[in-house]
Amino acid sequence: MDDLDLNITQQDLTRLTPGEQQQLQNFVQVQVQRAQIQKNIHDITEMCFKKCVTGTISSGKLAGKEDSCMANCVDRFLDTNTVILKHLETLRARQ
């Protein structure tokens, strides 16, 4: 795979048909959204882990208290995110 040249020039893009350009744009948007989702999952996991896991994980499992704390932390984060998104949608609709 090292021999594969993945550099795309502006000239390469102009050779694409409008339909191909749209497909490429859609593909890039999906990849950006996936990357953002992965980053959000990582951030949530890290935040909740730091908050909930106080000891070491020697058995390969979280302690009961840590497990429920993680679940609650993620649930509250998602609930908060949903409320914020709904509020932003309301503000956008008013404009």
C-alpha positions in Angstrom: 0.0 0.0 0.0 3.0 2.3 0.3 3.3 2.5 -3.5 -0.3 3.8 -3.8 -0.3 7.5 -4.6 -3.4 9.0 -2.9 -2.6 12.7 -3.7 -5.5 14.3 -5.4 -4.8 17.5 -7.3 -7.2 20.2 -8.4 -6.7 19.0 -12.0 -7.9 15.5 -10.9 -11.1 17.0 -9.4 -11.9 19.0 -12.6 -11.8 15.7 -14.5 -14.7 14.4 -12.5 -18.3 14.7 -13.8 -20.6 16.9 -11.7 -22.2 13.7 -10.4 -18.9 12.2 -9.4 -18.0 15.5 -7.7 -21.2 15.4 -5.7 -20.5 11.8 -4.7 -17.0 12.7 -3.6 -18.4 15.6 -1.6 -21.0 13.4 0.0 -18.3 10.8 0.8 -16.0 13.4 2.4 -18.9 14.8 4.5 -19.8 11.3 5.8 -16.1 10.7 6.7 -15.9 14.0 8.5 -19.1 13.1 10.4 -17.7 9.7 11.3 -14.5 11.2 12.6 -16.5 13.7 14.7 -18.7 10.9 16.2 -15.5 8.9 17.0 -14.0 11.9 18.7 -17.2 12.5 20.7 -17.2 8.9 21.8 -13.6 9.1 22.8 -14.2 12.4 24.7 -17.2 11.0 26.6 -15.4 7.8 27.5 -12.3 9.7 28.7 -14.4 12.2 30.7 -16.5 9.6 32.4 -13.6 7.2 33.0 -11.7 10.0 34.8 -14.8 10.8 36.8 -15.9 7.2 37.7 -12.9 4.9 37.8 -11.0 5.7 41.0 -8.9 2.5 41.5 -7.2 0.1 39.2 -8.9 -2.4 37.0 -7.2 -5.7 37.9 -10.0 -8.1 37.0 -10.7 -6.7 33.6 -14.0 -5.4 34.8 -15.2 -2.3 36.5 -16.4 -2.4 40.1 -20.2 -2.3 40.4 -20.1 1.3 41.6 -17.8 2.3 38.8 -19.9 0.5 36.2 -23.1 2.3 37.3 -21.3 5.6 37.4 -20.0 5.2 33.9 -23.5 4.4 32.6 -25.0 7.3 34.4 -22.3 9.7 33.2 -22.8 8.7 29.6 -26.6 8.9 29.9 -26.4 12.4 31.4 -24.0 13.6 28.8 -26.2 12.3 26.0 -29.3 13.8 27.7 -27.6 17.1 28.0 -26.4 17.0 24.4 -30.0 16.3 23.2 -31.4 19.3 25.1 -28.7 21.5 23.7 -29.3 20.3 20.1 -33.1 20.9 20.5 -32.5 24.4 21.9 -30.1 25.2 18.9 -32.7 23.9 16.5 -35.4 26.2 18.1 -33.0 29.2 17.8 -32.3 28.4 14.2 -36.0 28.0 13.4 -36.7 31.5 14.8 -34.2 33.1 12.5 
